[in-house]
Amino acid sequence: MQPYRLELEGVLPFPTATGRGVRAAVIDSGVNPKHAHIAGIAGGVSILGLDGIEAGDFADVLGHGTAVTAAIQEKAPDAEYYAVKLFHNSLRTTTPTLLAAVEWAIERGMDVINLSLGTLNFDAELSFRAVLKKASDRGIILVSAREAHGRACLPGSLAEAIGVGLDWECPRNRYRCGEVEGSPVYYASGYPRSLPGVPPERNLRGISFAVANMTGFVLRARELYPAADVRRALADEIITA
C-alpha cells in the first residue's frame, strides 16, 4: 500500500499506530481500487446470497463502499483491507446474505470487520448472536451501526459488537464513548473524506461513515492491543487524550 498524507487535523487517537499488521474486512458495495482516496486493497469477494460467492469480484458500482473504505483507510492506512461486496444494484440485501458476508470474514481470519449497516429484523437475533460469538471466540472484532432511523438494529445493538452511534458535532479525528442500557456505545462523525468542490451537505454522509470513522480508530487500537483489550483501550484513550 502506498502511504499518503492524512487530511485530518490534529493528533489522532493512538498516535503511534496506523493499523499495521491488522486484517480488515469492509462489508459494503465493494471498492474501486483506482480511486484517489484508496490506499490499496489486498483482495475481495462478492457475496451472491444463496447462489454462492465469487472470489476476486468486488468492483464498486455504487460508490458507497469506496467512500466507506476511504474513511477507514484515512485513519489506518497500513492495515490489510479486503472488500466484501454485499450490495450490487442498491444498498439493500437480505439477512441470510448479510450473515454469509460476516461468516466469510470470520472464516478468512480477519481481525476487524466493518459493517456500516444493520437490520431491523430482530427475528434474526439468535443467528447474529451465534455469528458474533464465533467471531469473539476467534478474537475478531465487529464494528457496526447500533441504530438506524432511531431504532436499534442488528448486529450493532448486541453487546458482543462495537456498536456505533452518529454524532454530527464530533470532529472526524476523534470519537467519544457513552453508555446505553448498560452497554458501551461509541460515537463518531457521520462525514466521509471530503471531495474537492463538493460541499459536505451534498456528499455522502450518515451512520455508515460514523461506523467507518470508528473502525479506523479500532484498527489503530488493534495494532497495539490484543482483541480482548481493545474496548478498554478505546475508553482509556479518550480519558487520557
BELCORTA-V790305 format. One record per residue. RES is the residue in three letters. SS is DSSP state (helix for helix, strand for strand, loop for the rest). BURIAL is # if it has 24 or more other C-alpha atoms within 12 Angstrom, else .. Layout:
{{RES:SS:BURIAL} {RES:SS:BURIAL}}
This chain:
{{MET:loop:.} {GLN:loop:.} {PRO:loop:.} {TYR:loop:.} {ARG:loop:.} {LEU:loop:#} {GLU:loop:.} {LEU:loop:.} {GLU:loop:.} {GLY:loop:.} {VAL:loop:.} {LEU:loop:#} {PRO:loop:#} {PHE:loop:#} {PRO:loop:.} {THR:loop:.} {ALA:loop:#} {THR:loop:#} {GLY:loop:#} {ARG:loop:#} {GLY:loop:.} {VAL:loop:#} {ARG:strand:#} {ALA:strand:#} {ALA:strand:#} {VAL:strand:#} {ILE:strand:#} {ASP:strand:#} {SER:loop:#} {GLY:loop:#} {VAL:loop:#} {ASN:loop:#} {PRO:loop:#} {LYS:loop:.} {HIS:loop:.} {ALA:loop:.} {HIS:loop:#} {ILE:loop:#} {ALA:loop:#} {GLY:loop:#} {ILE:loop:#} {ALA:loop:#} {GLY:strand:#} {GLY:strand:#} {VAL:strand:#} {SER:strand:#} {ILE:strand:#} {LEU:loop:#} {GLY:helix:.} {LEU:helix:.} {ASP:helix:.} {GLY:loop:.} {ILE:strand:.} {GLU:strand:.} {ALA:strand:.} {GLY:loop:.} {ASP:loop:#} {PHE:loop:#} {ALA:loop:#} {ASP:loop:#} {VAL:loop:.} {LEU:loop:#} {GLY:loop:#} {HIS:helix:#} {GLY:helix:#} {THR:helix:#} {ALA:helix:#} {VAL:helix:#} {THR:helix:#} {ALA:helix:#} {ALA:helix:#} {ILE:helix:#} {GLN:helix:#} {GLU:helix:#} {LYS:helix:#} {ALA:loop:#} {PRO:loop:#} {ASP:loop:#} {ALA:loop:#} {GLU:strand:#} {TYR:strand:#} {TYR:strand:#} {ALA:strand:#} {VAL:strand:#} {LYS:strand:#} {LEU:loop:#} {PHE:loop:#} {HIS:loop:#} {ASN:loop:.} {SER:loop:.} {LEU:loop:#} {ARG:loop:.} {THR:loop:#} {THR:loop:#} {THR:helix:#} {PRO:helix:#} {THR:helix:#} {LEU:helix:#} {LEU:helix:#} {ALA:helix:#} {ALA:helix:#} {VAL:helix:#} {GLU:helix:#} {TRP:helix:#} {ALA:helix:#} {ILE:helix:#} {GLU:helix:.} {ARG:loop:.} {GLY:loop:#} {MET:loop:#} {ASP:loop:#} {VAL:strand:#} {ILE:strand:#} {ASN:strand:#} {LEU:strand:#} {SER:loop:#} {LEU:loop:#} {GLY:loop:#} {THR:strand:#} {LEU:loop:.} {ASN:loop:.} {PHE:helix:.} {ASP:helix:.} {ALA:helix:.} {GLU:helix:#} {LEU:helix:.} {SER:helix:.} {PHE:helix:#} {ARG:helix:#} {ALA:helix:.} {VAL:helix:#} {LEU:helix:#} {LYS:helix:#} {LYS:helix:#} {ALA:helix:#} {SER:helix:#} {ASP:helix:.} {ARG:loop:.} {GLY:loop:#} {ILE:loop:#} {ILE:strand:#} {LEU:strand:#} {VAL:strand:#} {SER:strand:#} {ALA:strand:#} {ARG:loop:#} {GLU:strand:#} {ALA:strand:#} {HIS:loop:.} {GLY:loop:.} {ARG:strand:.} {ALA:strand:#} {CYS:loop:#} {LEU:strand:#} {PRO:loop:#} {GLY:loop:#} {SER:loop:#} {LEU:loop:#} {ALA:loop:#} {GLU:loop:#} {ALA:loop:#} {ILE:strand:#} {GLY:strand:#} {VAL:strand:#} {GLY:strand:#} {LEU:strand:#} {ASP:loop:#} {TRP:loop:.} {GLU:loop:.} {CYS:loop:.} {PRO:loop:#} {ARG:loop:#} {ASN:loop:#} {ARG:loop:#} {TYR:loop:#} {ARG:strand:#} {CYS:strand:#} {GLY:strand:.} {GLU:strand:.} {VAL:strand:.} {GLU:loop:.} {GLY:loop:.} {SER:strand:.} {PRO:strand:#} {VAL:strand:#} {TYR:strand:#} {TYR:strand:#} {ALA:strand:#} {SER:loop:#} {GLY:loop:#} {TYR:strand:#} {PRO:loop:#} {ARG:loop:#} {SER:loop:#} {LEU:strand:.} {PRO:loop:.} {GLY:loop:.} {VAL:strand:.} {PRO:loop:.} {PRO:helix:.} {GLU:helix:.} {ARG:helix:.} {ASN:loop:.} {LEU:loop:#} {ARG:strand:#} {GLY:loop:#} {ILE:helix:#} {SER:helix:#} {PHE:helix:#} {ALA:helix:#} {VAL:helix:#} {ALA:helix:#} {ASN:helix:#} {MET:helix:#} {THR:helix:#} {GLY:helix:#} {PHE:helix:#} {VAL:helix:#} {LEU:helix:#} {ARG:helix:#} {ALA:helix:#} {ARG:helix:#} {GLU:helix:#} {LEU:helix:#} {TYR:loop:.} {PRO:loop:.} {ALA:helix:#} {ALA:helix:.} {ASP:helix:.} {VAL:helix:#} {ARG:helix:#} {ARG:helix:.} {ALA:helix:#} {LEU:helix:#} {ALA:helix:#} {ASP:helix:.} {GLU:helix:.} {ILE:helix:.} {ILE:helix:.} {THR:helix:.} {ALA:loop:.}}
